[in-house]
Amino acid sequence: MDYYTTYISIIFLVKIIFVILAFTHLYLKFKNESKSDLDKQLLFWKERFEFIFITLMSFLLIYLFNPRKNRLFMINDETKLLFFLFGFVLIITADWKIFLKESDIFKKLQFVV
């Protein structure tokens, strides 16, 4: 197994752990145990794995889209899936409050509605 495939496998492993932690947190929230010590630990590790995933994906983007070397031929189905999931993670974890509270367009829409 080459380094690229190993790196992609590590990213998938981190993503799977992140998803398990996120679903466990949602389950505890559903059971009204969101203030428990277990949930606090889950949130701690979920945030760490999210950061690791974003960092690993950022390095992958830098590696593949380096303008000095053409590595686009390395983008396989697994890499495409990771980019797809990375887009969703960035959209879901974005701080939407900043955009929605301060935007003039949304203030006007709120006024109209």
N, C-alpha and C positions, 0 to 999 in steps of 0.2 A: 504494500500500500504506500503510495507516495504522500508527500507532505500535504499537498492540496486536499486530497481525499480525507486524510486524518483531520485536517483543520475543519472541513465541512462536517465531519462526523462529530467533532467536539461542539460545534455550533448547534447541531441538532440535539445533542445531549443536554446542553444548557437550556435550549428552548423547551424541551420536554420537561425538565425539572421546573422551569418557570411556569409552564402551563399547569402542572400538578399543584404547585404552590398556590397559584391563582384560583384554581377550582376549589382547593381545600379552604382557602380564605372565604370564597363565596358561600361554601357549604356552612362554615361556622357563622357567617353573617346571617344566613337563612335560619339557622338554629338559635339566633339571638345570643351567640357567645362571642361577639366581636370584641368584647373588652377583656377576654381571658388572656392569660399569659401565653398560651399556645398560639393564639391568633397574633399576638404582638411579635412572637418569634417568627411566625410564618410571614408576616408583613416585612420584617427585617430581612429575611432571606430572599423573599420575592423581589424586593427592591434591589438587592445585591445581584441577583441573577439577571434581572432586567438590565441593569447597568453593564454587566459582563456581556450579555447578548448584544446590546447596542454597540459596545466597544469592539467586539469581535466582528460584527457586521460592518462597522466603519472601516476597520483594517482590511476586510475583504474587498470592500468597494474601492479603497485606495489602491490595493494590489491589482485588481482586475482592470480598473479604468485609469491606470497610470498613462499619461499621454506619451511618454517616451518609449513604452513597450506595448505592443499590441497583444493583449491576452484575452481578447473577446472569445477566441475559440475554446477557452477553458470553461465557459459558462455552459453547464449541463443542466439536466432537469432538476437535480437537487439544489443547485445554486439558484435557479429560477424560483423554486419554491421558497427558498430562504429569503430572497428579495421580496417576494410577494408577502410573506409573513412579516418581514421587517417593516414594510409599508403600513400594514395594519397596526403593528405595535406602536409605531410613531404617531399614527393618527389617534389611536385610543388613548395613549399616554400623554398626548399634548395637553398643555395647560390652556384649555379653551376659555377659561374665565377671563384671561387677559384680553383675548380678542373680542369676546362677546360683550364685555362691559365697556370697553373703551372705544369701540368702533362707532363712528357717526352713522353709518348705514344701519346698524342694528338699533341704535337709539331712535332713529326715524321710524324703523319698522315697529318698534315697541310703541311708539307714539301713535302710529296709524292703527295698530291692532288694539 
